[in-house]
Amino acid sequence: MTTTRAHSFNAAAAQYAANRPSYPPLLLETLEELAGRPLRNAQVADVGAGTGIATSLLHARGAKVTAVEPGDGMAAEFRRNNPGIPLVRGDGNHLPLATASADFITYAQAWHWTDPAKAGPEARRVLREGGALALWWNMSDNSQEWAAAQDARLRDFFQHDSFRPASGEGKQRGGHPWTDVPGLDFTEREIPHTRKVPLVTHLANLGSHSAFLVLGEERTREFMKREHEVLSERFPDGTVEECYVVHVRLALN
Ligand SMILES: C[S@@+](CC[C@H](N)C(=O)[O-])C[C@H]1O[C@@H](n2cnc3c(N)ncnc32)[C@H](O)[C@@H]1O
C-alpha cells in the first residue's frame, strides 16, 4: 500500500505542480543557520524532488543542486518546469550519487516514502563529513479552527487511516515523523507560513495528496463536493487562507 501511494503522484504530477504550496524563504535561511554554511555554491542533492518545488528554491539560492526522483510522471513534470536543473532517476534507498559528494541532502516531504534503514546509511555515504541531512514537511496548522475541523472530516472520511503519511502510518516517535538515523543527531525547527488561494486551488491541493490519488475519482468527488459546500460558508469570498508549519529536522554527518 505504501508503495502504491508512493507512486501515486506520477499520474497527477501537473495537478501537484500547479496547486501544492511552496516553502517560505525562512526555511532556506534556517537550513544555512543549522548547517553552519551557505547554500550558495554548495553541492546539494534534493531527493524525492517531485515536480521541483523545493529544488527550484535551492537552485535560486545559488546551490549546485541535483534532483533525484524515482517517478516517471514527476520526473517528466520536473523537466518541463526546470529545464536547467539536472535530474537523475533513483530513490533514497539507493542513491545514484558518488560517495562523499554532497554538502547537503534534502528531502522535502519525501523522507517518509523511503525505508529509513536504507536511506539513512545511504545519505551518510553520499554526504561529505560535516555535510547536512535536512528533512522537512509542510504540515497544516491545526491551531486554525477551520483546518482542525477539516482534518477531523478527513480522518472521518478515511476511517482514521492516515491522510498525511508524514504524520501517520505508524511512523511517529515522540510526536514527530520518524526520522531517527543511527549516528545522526537532529535539530528541529518549526516555521509558520501562509498563503491565500482560490477555493478551487485549495481543493486541488488537497486532492493531490496520495490518500485521494489512490482512492479513485468517484469517492474523491464525493468528498470534494461536501468540502466545497462547507468551505464556501467559511470563506464566502472564495479565497482560502491556508496556514502551514514547516517541520524541519537537520543533522550534520
Ligand atoms: C510529496 S512528493 C514531494 C515532492 C517535492 N519534494 C516537493 O517538495 O513538492 C513525494 C515525492 O517522493 C517521491 N518518492 C517516492 N518514493 C521515494 C523514495 N523511496 N525515495 C525518494 N523519493 C521517493 C515521489 O515520487 C514524489 O515525487
The ligand as an ORCA input file, in Angstrom:
! r2SCAN-3c Opt
* xyz 0 1
  C       5.027     14.542     -1.636
  S       6.132     14.431     -3.016
  C       7.331     15.707     -2.629
  C       7.904     16.361     -3.861
  C       8.794     17.573     -3.644
  N       9.982     17.258     -2.867
  C       8.051     18.746     -3.020
  O       8.509     19.306     -2.055
  O       6.996     19.078     -3.564
  C       7.000     12.945     -2.651
  C       7.979     12.529     -3.736
  O       8.764     11.429     -3.239
  C       8.971     10.538     -4.308
  N       9.335      9.211     -3.747
  C       8.582      8.101     -3.618
  N       9.314      7.096     -3.095
  C      10.565      7.595     -2.871
  C      11.775      7.045     -2.344
  N      11.855      5.789     -1.903
  N      12.877      7.849     -2.289
  C      12.805      9.127     -2.704
  N      11.680      9.700     -3.190
  C      10.576      8.947     -3.275
  C       7.655     10.555     -5.081
  O       7.816     10.079     -6.401
  C       7.315     12.053     -5.011
  O       7.841     12.764     -6.093
*
